Amino acid sequence: MIRYLRYAFLGTLGVLLVSVSLANRGMVTLKLMPDAVAEFFGFNLSASLPLFIVVLGGIVTGLIIGFVWEWMREYKHRRQATDQSRTVRKLEREVNKLKDEKHKDKDEVLAILDRAG
């Protein structure tokens, strides 16, 4: 059921994006800098693009910047989780080693049962 809702949502989003794109096909000129600043530096880059490309490109650029920002912000949490999982693995190995030493002189079947319980 959830899969069909996801497909319906993605289909609706696709239709919406196509209709916005078709409604905003007019050309716009993008400039790197305002004219006064461009005259001061002596160059200005510009490009003529359809409006829908500018809008959708802005949305995609914002999403990418947001994802990168969150990835950098969450670095300390990922690092802490990695350190803790490494510590857990080390402690598990130590516990297993101590259990093996404890059951060294016992019967193997009893040692296995003791480890399981």
C-alpha positions as CSV (number, residue, x, y, z in Angstrom):
1,M,0.0,0.0,0.0
2,I,2.8,2.4,0.9
3,R,4.6,1.6,-2.3
4,Y,1.5,2.7,-4.3
5,L,1.3,5.9,-2.3
6,R,4.9,6.6,-3.1
7,Y,4.4,6.0,-6.8
8,A,1.3,8.3,-6.7
9,F,3.3,11.0,-5.0
10,L,6.2,10.7,-7.4
11,G,3.8,10.7,-10.4
12,T,2.0,13.8,-9.1
13,L,5.4,15.5,-8.5
14,G,6.5,14.6,-12.0
15,V,3.4,16.0,-13.6
16,L,3.7,19.2,-11.5
17,L,7.4,19.7,-12.5
18,V,6.6,19.1,-16.2
19,S,3.7,21.6,-16.1
20,V,5.8,24.2,-14.3
21,S,8.5,23.7,-16.8
22,L,6.2,24.0,-19.8
23,A,4.6,27.2,-18.3
24,N,8.0,28.9,-17.7
25,R,9.9,28.3,-21.0
26,G,10.8,32.0,-21.4
27,M,14.4,32.9,-21.7
28,V,16.1,34.9,-18.9
29,T,19.6,36.2,-18.6
30,L,21.7,35.2,-15.6
31,K,24.6,37.5,-14.8
32,L,27.4,36.7,-12.4
33,M,27.6,40.3,-11.1
34,P,25.6,43.5,-11.2
35,D,26.6,45.8,-14.1
36,A,28.4,48.4,-11.8
37,V,30.5,45.6,-10.2
38,A,31.2,44.1,-13.6
39,E,32.5,47.4,-14.9
40,F,34.8,47.7,-11.9
41,F,36.3,44.3,-12.4
42,G,36.2,44.5,-16.2
43,F,34.4,41.3,-16.9
44,N,30.9,39.8,-16.5
45,L,29.8,36.3,-17.2
46,S,26.2,35.9,-18.3
47,A,24.1,33.1,-19.8
48,S,20.6,33.0,-21.3
49,L,18.6,30.0,-20.0
50,P,14.9,29.1,-19.8
51,L,13.3,30.2,-16.5
52,F,12.4,26.6,-15.4
53,I,16.0,25.6,-15.6
54,V,17.0,28.5,-13.4
55,V,14.3,27.6,-10.8
56,L,14.9,23.9,-10.8
57,G,18.6,24.4,-10.8
58,G,18.3,26.6,-7.7
59,I,16.2,24.0,-5.9
60,V,18.8,21.2,-6.8
61,T,21.7,23.5,-5.7
62,G,20.0,24.2,-2.4
63,L,19.4,20.6,-1.8
64,I,23.0,19.7,-2.5
65,I,24.3,22.5,-0.2
66,G,21.9,21.3,2.5
67,F,23.0,17.7,2.3
68,V,26.7,18.6,2.4
69,W,26.1,21.0,5.3
70,E,24.3,18.3,7.3
71,W,26.9,15.7,6.4
72,M,29.6,18.0,7.8
73,R,27.5,18.9,10.8
74,E,26.9,15.3,11.7
75,Y,30.6,14.3,11.4
76,K,31.2,14.3,15.2
77,H,28.2,12.0,15.8
78,R,29.4,9.6,13.1
79,R,32.9,9.6,14.6
80,Q,31.6,9.0,18.1
81,A,29.4,6.1,16.9
82,T,32.5,4.6,15.1
83,D,34.6,4.9,18.3
84,Q,31.9,3.4,20.4
85,S,31.3,0.4,18.1
86,R,35.1,-0.2,18.0
87,T,35.1,-0.2,21.8
88,V,32.2,-2.6,21.9
89,R,33.9,-5.0,19.6
90,K,37.1,-4.8,21.7
91,L,35.2,-5.5,24.9
92,E,33.3,-8.4,23.3
93,R,36.6,-10.0,22.3
94,E,37.9,-9.5,25.8
95,V,34.7,-11.1,27.3
96,N,35.0,-14.1,25.0
97,K,38.7,-14.5,25.9
98,L,37.9,-14.4,29.6
99,K,35.1,-17.0,29.1
100,D,37.5,-19.2,27.2
101,E,40.0,-18.9,30.1
102,K,37.3,-19.7,32.6
103,H,36.2,-22.8,30.8
104,K,39.7,-24.0,29.9
105,D,39.7,-27.0,32.2
106,K,36.0,-27.8,31.9
107,D,34.2,-30.3,29.7
108,E,33.6,-28.8,26.3
109,V,29.9,-29.4,26.3
110,L,29.5,-27.7,29.7
111,A,31.5,-24.8,28.5
112,I,29.3,-24.3,25.4
113,L,26.2,-24.5,27.5
114,D,27.6,-22.0,30.0
115,R,28.5,-19.6,27.1
116,A,25.0,-19.8,25.6
117,G,23.3,-19.1,28.9
